[in-house]
């Protein structure tokens, strides 16, 4: 996994190349924890992440550190499988996985939801 952090004022962008799973979660959390306290906006750039398991949900929705600063977290560059996982999690647990705050981008025009609708 390759992780690149870019800071511009109060915004940070963490871009990664590789999958997100429980083996790669610790270095990703460490990258977020290493951000200066003045950073209030964190964007995860997942353009080069083809696969994400439930560790990605922990990364994107759980606080990095309970004692750390409160940051607005967003994600960009979602590919098909990570996007599908986020949509499925939001369908099953909408109160826990609020995609409205996480996804500033619009969904790709060719994306079709394949998750079954809940009754």
N, C-alpha and C positions, 0 to 999 in steps of 0.2 A: 504494500500500500504506500502511496505517495500522497502526502498532505502538504498543501500550500496555504499559508495564511497571509491575507492582505488586509491592512488596516488603512482606512481613509477617514480621518476625523473620529467621529463616534460610531462609525460603521466598520464591521469586519466581515470578510468573506473567507470561508474555509472551503477550499476546493480539494477534492480527493479523487484519486484514481484507484479503483478497486472496489470490492464488495464490502458491504457492511454486515458484519455478523458479530457474535460474541467474542471472537478472537481480535477483531479490529476495533471493537468498541472502546477499550481502554485508551489507545493512542488518540482516538478522535475526541474523547472526553478531555484528555490531557491538553489537546490543542485548544479546546474551548476554555478550559480553566486557565490557560496561560495568557489569555487576552487581558489587556490592561483594564482596570476598573472603570475607566471613562467610556469604554465601548458599551453602547446601549442597544445596538442593532447587530444581530448576527445572522448572516445568510450562509446556509449550507449549499454549496454548488455541487450537484450530483450529476452533472453532464457525463461523467466518465464512470458512473456506478450502474452497472447492469443488474445487480442483484442486491437485495436487502431483505434480511429476515427480521424477526421481531426485535432484534437488537436496534434496528433503525428506529422503531417506535420509541424505544427507551431513549435513544439519542435525541430525537426530535421533540419529544413531549415531556420528558422528565427533566427537572432542573439539574443543571450540571453540578452545582454545589448548593446545598441549602443555605450556606453562609455567604455565597457569592452574590454579585449584583444581579438584579432582575433585568433580563435582556429580552427584547422582542426578537423572536426567532422565526425566520422564514426559510424556504427552500426553493431552489430553482434548478432547472435542467433535469427534472424527473423523467426517467425512461419508463418504459411500459411496465416492467415488473414492480419496481418500487412504487410507482403511482397506483397500480392495482392493489398492492398491499395497503397503502394508505386509505384508499377508497373503501376497501373491505373493512378495515378497522373502524372507519368512520360510520359505515352502515351498521355495524354490529354494536358499537359503543359510541354514539354521537356525542355524548356529554364528556367523554374522556378524550376523544380524538377530534378536536375542533379544527377542521381543515381551513376554515375561513381565515384564521389568523396565520396559518402556516404557508398557504399558497398564494403568493401575490400574482403569479402568472395564471393565464387561462389554460384550460386543458387543451391538448393538441386536437385539431379538428378531426383527425382520423381515429381518435380514441373512442372505443365503444365499451361500455361497461358490460362485463360478463358475469358479475356477481348477481346471484338471484335476489330478487326483491323480498324483503321480509314482510310477512303478513301483518 
